[in-house]
Amino acid sequence: MNHLTPSALSRRNLLFGAGAGIAALGLGACANPDKVGKSSSAGGSGSSDGLVVYDGGGAWGAAQRKAYFEPFQKETGIKLTTSIAPPSAQLKAAIEAGKPGMDVIDLNGSRVATWARTGLIQKIDYGQWDDTSLKAKFHPYPALEYAVPSLIFAVQLAYSKKALGGKDMTRWADLWDASLPGKRSLFPGNGPGGCTLEIALLADGVKPEDLYPLDVDRALAKIGKLRSRVLKFWESGAESVQLLTDGEISALAAWNGRIQDAVGKGADVQSTFNQAILQVDYWAIPKGSRNVEGALRFIEFCSRPDRQAEFAKLITYAPTTQEAYRHISDERQKLLATSQHNLDKTIAQDNDFWGSSAGRGKTQEEMAIDRWQKWLTKA
């Protein structure tokens, strides 16, 4: 059973990527990413005025380019420029200074409420969309007042059957199973990123519907029982599955896109969507955007089922509308977290929890960072 509620949303690490290079986008390929461009004021259909949009980089950016950037520019005539986001603190400072540098940014679900509350992002005027019916079609994550779902992914249990002596893993508790050999790896438990605290609680027998609010003490105690078998807490998606394919570990928790990429390259990697934890990213318009009209048009374009389907065919991030699956083959659907094959097996990370107050002027995420650092010094 899938345990999603309208308030149970999610995320990775806020904005993805680092550095602030901005690349001009032509219809064929991106230009030199070291050249910094500037966004122009808003323009209507057929306008040559600029729009600066977040680019995920790598395979993600390549999929965005083919599914969104190039066809949007061709259809609307709006010149589109892409930007790799700077670290969140730097972006916040730029927005507060009235110079965000982008018209459309990418936010992890756990950050939307905080950024909206502090005035860093603008309300989405859905009334300006050509197809206002799209707003009601997002599932399992709804469209929000300040942000629009852009993609869905999941943290999965992945393992090497060979390293486990021919045995399979089917649930998070198997990571702790002493009869299954080899080292393990998890993302640091310092926030929502790799769902580490949630994983520990599920492995300890907590039911999905009882996960939130998280019992952090119980989660850290459970991780402590695995600590001697954790080779390391991985810091990047690339590093995570590499530890498995290099034979340094036998099992870990990792993002489904990274897992599938390794499988596609012939790696000895198995995985399951059972108890996989869903996470979601959103499009948002920063305060101070110089092309709000263009930003709204772009976000609507990316929300169309045909565009969502095209994106999901290029990278294993799931579409944000179920209608997109009408355009996706059954075989491809098996690799996507929210398809008919997998959705009921998954659990949604609760964005409302992670963005809520933990007291002393800190969010739950900020408190988790403090708790994790103290735990590491004692572990």
Secondary structure, 3 states (H helix, E strand, C coil): CCCCCCCCCCCCCCCCCCCCCEEEECCCCECCCCCCCCCCCCCCCCCCCEEEEECCCHHHHHHHHHHHHHHHHHHHCCEEEEECCCCHHHHHHHHHCCCCCCCEEEEEHHHHHHHHHCCCECCCCHHHCCCHHHHHHECCCCCCCCCEEEEEEEEEEEECCCCCCCCCCCCHHHHHCCCCCCCEEECCCCCCCCCHHHHHHHHCCCCHHHCCCCCHHHHHHHHHHHHHHEEEECCCHHHHHHHHHCCCCCEEEEEHHHHHHHHHCCCCCEEEEEEEEEEEEEEECECCCCCHHHHHHHHHHHHCHHHHHHHHHHCCCECCEHHHHHHCCHHHHCCCCCCCCCHHHCEECCHHHHHCEEECCEEHHHHHHHHHHHHHHHC
